[in-house]
Amino acid sequence: MEKFGRSQPVKRVEDLRFVTGQGRYVDDIAPEGALFAYFLRSPVAHAEITGLDLDAARQAEGVHLVLTVEDLEAAGIDVALPGVVVKNRDGSSAVDARRPALAKGRVRFVGEAIACVVAETLDQARDAAELIEFDYDELPAKLDIGPGGETLHDAAPDNLAYDFGIGDEAATQAAFEAAARTVSLEVGDNRIIVNAMEPRGCYAEWDGTRLHLAFGGQGVWGGKSMLSAAFGLDPENVRVTNPDVGGGFGMKAMVYPEYIPVAQAARALGRPVRWMADRTESMLSDNGGRDLVSLAELAFDENNKITAYRVTTRSNLGAYNSNFGQIIQSNLFARVLMGTYDVQTAWLNARGYYTNTVQVDAYRGAGRPEAIYVLERVMDRAARELGVDPLELHRINFIKPDSFPYKTVTGENYDVGDFSKVLARAEEEADWSGFAARAAADAAKGLLRGRGLSYYIESILGDPSEGAKVEFHDDGTVSIYVGTQSNGQGHETVYAKFLSDQTGIPVEMIQVVQGDSDLIAQGGGTGGSRSVTTQTNATLATVSTMVEAFAPYLADKMGVEADSITFDEEGFRAPGSNLAPTLLEAADMARTDGRTDLLVHEARATLPGRSYPNGAHIAEVVIDPDTGMVRVDRYTVVDDFGNLINPMLAEGQVHGGVVQGIGQALTEHVVYDADGQLLTATFMDYAIPRADNVPMIGFTSEPVPSTANPMGMKGCGEAGTVGALAAISNAVQDAVWERGNRQVDMPFTPARIWELLRDEPIAAE
């Protein structure tokens, strides 16, 4: 690792300003004198809009503007937000039901924005919105994940958005017919609300020519592209920025409807306009995550080797297409369909349905947690039904180390892996052999202890290309411009330290610049665990470009030929010269000589392939049958992230991901009533995990360096969540198995578990 970084657990340089309240989030930096936007939102899940009387609101005190979708369209704005559309199994394109910036003709979920009120103060805007008379004819709400119900979009009969298939359906069916044993399990993957610490918000400015939108997001270039297209502006006349961002988790990677009316209000009024959601508004309108039901089936030969795998999944898209919603449970689910198992006969049929709920899109892992959850749940069931130790069943079916590079049944190219080695380390770290004694001790107290194993693999996603620019300043400091966007992961620390390791520039002299489309012309943003892998790859390319540029200039200074000069992190060197200038010294010489061309260097680089983080999660839970309370007592993670750039930050990412998995498994659950009203729209009703839900999490690295990038690393941002869901669920299933309970589904709330363990269950919630 010495060649590409020192792999030291450096403390985060950005934390001082965050923990002392010096962070600069979008609501902190809105321009002085900015007007406030407030959105009138639908109180019903499904209705035809029959009237919208805005007169009183427009005349209310402090109000400057009230916008509807008709006002936006009259201004020549394209109000339909773009989104990715998948191909159906028959080759046709899926339904493209785009989400409008404001409701158009019909409202399709509670919380859909109908009108935007802009006033001097937030209270004035809110009061004016209450004066709007909204008339509607209510329609039945479609809430179940499946065909039928009131049609939401004419282009989607039966509310089917897509019917996706991948694999060989006929060969899979034949393998099942010839199998010695088959195992099946249907599992639900409950909907969650992301609840980043900082809600969504933005502000917009217009100077008569250029539009500037600042928002809390995961990259600026998608927003720049959307706004320039929507408003018909030349791209150079649109600037988008992301300041500090208080959590994204995939939810903030999208472009949302509110940004268009806020931007139009700034254009129409010639004044800055700001908007920040409150928590309930966020719960109603932010894209949700997960929300699917899958039937998983495994076929085995007489030696317990998997011969075929089949998954049929139904997923909830919400009321419209969102940016990436259609690909989450189709293409991205398929990326890791077969996990770490050596199986070439498989079939996935994924269908997405529109419902009268808020859109579903990427949430930490985006399709990979869903796929691994289904696979590892049915693997656990298979171990039970086949009477095989789950460790052994995994080992029998793992792709062997000498089989890499390995092309999966869905076309992924796994570069390296040693899954049995990682699993053996997890067995040791989790004290697998000591479980029986722990379970017996709990049983003596009237408690149930269960153990769950999940072995995951994921694929890093997003643009494999990224750029980096390094600029030397007159005061001796250096800026590195990056194309990703930190949402709290510690990018400023990682990027500055990595550049320091490669160049010898002291880390305290390096400033990381991100999130400004004027300063960084192109970037892939943050998502899919791509950030550090792609950005450090680009940094290496930029350092190489920089060294090549300085060598001819320094040749005269050092009295040697340019091709004899070498560079290490301490400076430039050449045989026959006593000079060994550092990069900062070389830049200072160039500045003195007027060589400004040597003060800025940039390069782009493209990864030759994806990396595939993988690892084993082993959870132990303790259940009190009298209360139904589930406590995660022990949690062990052994990950193969390849070479670690910063072990401490990698461990922090794993901890955070596991906690989000614990949250979904134990406490978080979105509930709509029969009319489509969200019943979990506050923290009184929606339970995010707390400290007492989380045990100490053991993390160990068992690296197999990737061959898909020069650092040998594998992305780690989503891995914790990808592995956690099945580990906890399998542990709960294990705890209640001997009581005769054969079906457990998240979330494992006390009420659900208490009911499950009763001889005569009470009515379902």
Secondary structure, 3 states (H helix, E strand, C coil): CCCCCCCCCCCCCCHHHHHCCCCCEHHHHCCCCCEEEEEEECCCCCEEEEEEECHHHHHCCCEEEEECHHHHHHCCCCCECCCCCCECCCCCECCCCECECCCCCEECCCCCEEEEEEECCHHHHHHHHCCCEEEEEECCCCCCCCCCCCCCCCCCHHHEEEEEEEECHHHHHHHHHHCCEEEEEEEEECCECCCCCCCCEEEEEECCCCEEEEECCCCCHHHHHHHHHHHCCCHHHEEEECCECCCCCCHHHCCCCCHHHHHHHHHHHCCCEEEECCHHHHHHHCCEECCEEEEEEEEECCCCCEEEEEEEEEEEEECCECCCHHHHHHHHHHHCCCCCECCCCEEEEEEEEECCCCCECCCCCCCHHHHHHHHHHHHHHHHHHHCCCHHHHHHHHECCHHHCCEECCCCCEECCCCHHHHHHHHHHHCCHHHHHHHHHHHHHCCCEEEEEEEEEECCCCCCCEEEEEEEECCCCCEEEEECCCCCCCCHHHHHHHHHHHHHCCCHHHEEEECCECCCCCCCCCCCCCCHHHHHHHHHHHHHHHHHHHHHHHHHHHHCCCHHHCEEECCEEECCCCCCCCCHHHHHHHHHHCCCHHHCEEEEEEECCCCCCCEEEEEEEEEEECCCCEEEEEEEEEEEECECCCCHHHHHHHHHHHHHHHHHHHHHCCCCECCCCCECCCCCCCCCCCCHHHCCCEEEEECCCCCCCCCCCECCCCCHHHHHHHHHHHHHHHHHHHCCCCCCCCCCCCHHHHHHHCCCCCCCCC
